[in-house]
Amino acid sequence: MGNNSIKKTLIVAFALCIVCSVIVSTAAVALRPQQQFNQELDRKANIIQVAKLGGSGKSVEDVFNERISARVVDMQTGEYTDEFDPETFDQFEAATDPATGRTLSGRNDLAGLSQVENYATVYLIDDPEDPSQIVLPIRGQGLWGLMSGFLSVKGDGNTIVSITYYDMSETPGLGAEVNNSRWQALWDGKEIYAEGDDSLSPAIHLSKSASGENEVDALSGATLTSNGVTNMLQFWLSSEGFGKYLAKFRSGVSQDDAQNAGAERESEGA
Ligand SMILES: Cc1cc2nc3c(=O)[nH]c(=O)nc-3n(C[C@H](O)[C@H](O)[C@H](O)COP(=O)(O)O)c2cc1C
């Protein structure tokens, strides 16, 4: 068979395709654990960034292990649950499972999610019984798609520390300015709920002319992304999201106090 024969050309092309596809699939399978590890590391780095715990020179793993504990919250009661392991609990999967999530529609679906989980992993900074900060996962629709990130709140359950997005498809220079450190700095010290308002309705929002404790400057030229940020915060910080959980910190009752009080009441009643 000559080198220029059609048969030989086809055999060589076919063999090359097989060899390449084996190499690509082997690489994909072999690299999956590394990809998962890197995703996990990126999530931890984002949590450290939003809680402003970086800059100590320590590795992400060290800061995370020393200062951060993860707990799963039942958002419908505002209490922690031991039903799920925070290490393995996947909120995104929980949203689509009828046993752990629910369907949203109309005015209840401010963040544009359609389906939302009833449980969420929160990250507690320093003392888990009396955290200096609580990092909450947030997500919702921006202009071009889903934006997923974290909001860090002080231990008073009301004062914001920072916000960050680890996954979004907004336009660089416009909506993607949500991750500009100068804009992120505007959130420091802003308050989620209006002063004197004990309800679960958040007041925090973006505004073109921000003033006061509950307003942050909207992104210029990106009104639609800004509206998305306001809507997702209004959703996640209300009774649909972390409202009941944060209320415990706002009233100054730590989770342990509340659980001890409950246990005492039960033992008195017994
Ligand atoms: C290519 C392109 C990309 C855009 N990306 C965004 C974006 O990421 N976020 C956003 O809110 N608006 C984006 N806009 C602008 C919106 O279409 C709209 O004009 C803008 O949100 C209005 O904001 P303004 O009232 O602050 O000017 C984009 C527009 C174009 C043409």
The ligand as a MOL file (V3000), in Angstrom:
LIG
                    3D

  0  0  0     0  0            999 V3000
M  V30 BEGIN CTAB
M  V30 COUNTS 31 33 0 0 0
M  V30 BEGIN ATOM
M  V30 1 C -21.9020 45.1310 25.0290 0
M  V30 2 C -22.6870 45.6510 26.2130 0
M  V30 3 C -22.4750 45.0840 27.4450 0
M  V30 4 C -23.2040 45.5370 28.5650 0
M  V30 5 N -22.9950 44.9600 29.7790 0
M  V30 6 C -23.7110 45.3760 30.8300 0
M  V30 7 C -23.5270 44.7780 32.1160 0
M  V30 8 O -22.7060 43.8930 32.3400 0
M  V30 9 N -24.3210 45.2210 33.1250 0
M  V30 10 C -25.2660 46.2210 32.9530 0
M  V30 11 O -25.9750 46.5440 33.9000 0
M  V30 12 N -25.4080 46.8070 31.7630 0
M  V30 13 C -24.6710 46.4180 30.7060 0
M  V30 14 N -24.8330 47.0220 29.5090 0
M  V30 15 C -25.6580 48.2210 29.4440 0
M  V30 16 C -27.0950 47.9240 29.4790 0
M  V30 17 O -27.4890 47.4960 28.2300 0
M  V30 18 C -27.8470 49.2190 29.8710 0
M  V30 19 O -27.6080 50.1820 28.9140 0
M  V30 20 C -27.3250 49.7260 31.2010 0
M  V30 21 O -27.5160 48.7580 32.1820 0
M  V30 22 C -28.0180 51.0120 31.6330 0
M  V30 23 O -27.2730 51.5170 32.7120 0
M  V30 24 P -27.1710 53.0630 33.0130 0
M  V30 25 O -28.5990 53.4930 33.1790 0
M  V30 26 O -26.3940 53.1370 34.2820 0
M  V30 27 O -26.4850 53.6980 31.8460 0
M  V30 28 C -24.1390 46.5810 28.4060 0
M  V30 29 C -24.3270 47.1360 27.1310 0
M  V30 30 C -23.6270 46.6980 26.0590 0
M  V30 31 C -23.8720 47.3080 24.7150 0
M  V30 END ATOM
M  V30 BEGIN BOND
M  V30 1 1 1 2
M  V30 2 1 2 3
M  V30 3 2 2 30
M  V30 4 2 3 4
M  V30 5 1 4 5
M  V30 6 1 4 28
M  V30 7 2 5 6
M  V30 8 1 6 7
M  V30 9 1 6 13
M  V30 10 2 7 8
M  V30 11 1 7 9
M  V30 12 1 9 10
M  V30 13 2 10 11
M  V30 14 1 10 12
M  V30 15 2 12 13
M  V30 16 1 13 14
M  V30 17 1 14 15
M  V30 18 1 14 28
M  V30 19 1 15 16
M  V30 20 1 16 17
M  V30 21 1 16 18
M  V30 22 1 18 19
M  V30 23 1 18 20
M  V30 24 1 20 21
M  V30 25 1 20 22
M  V30 26 1 22 23
M  V30 27 1 23 24
M  V30 28 2 24 25
M  V30 29 1 24 26
M  V30 30 1 24 27
M  V30 31 2 28 29
M  V30 32 1 29 30
M  V30 33 1 30 31
M  V30 END BOND
M  V30 END CTAB
M  END
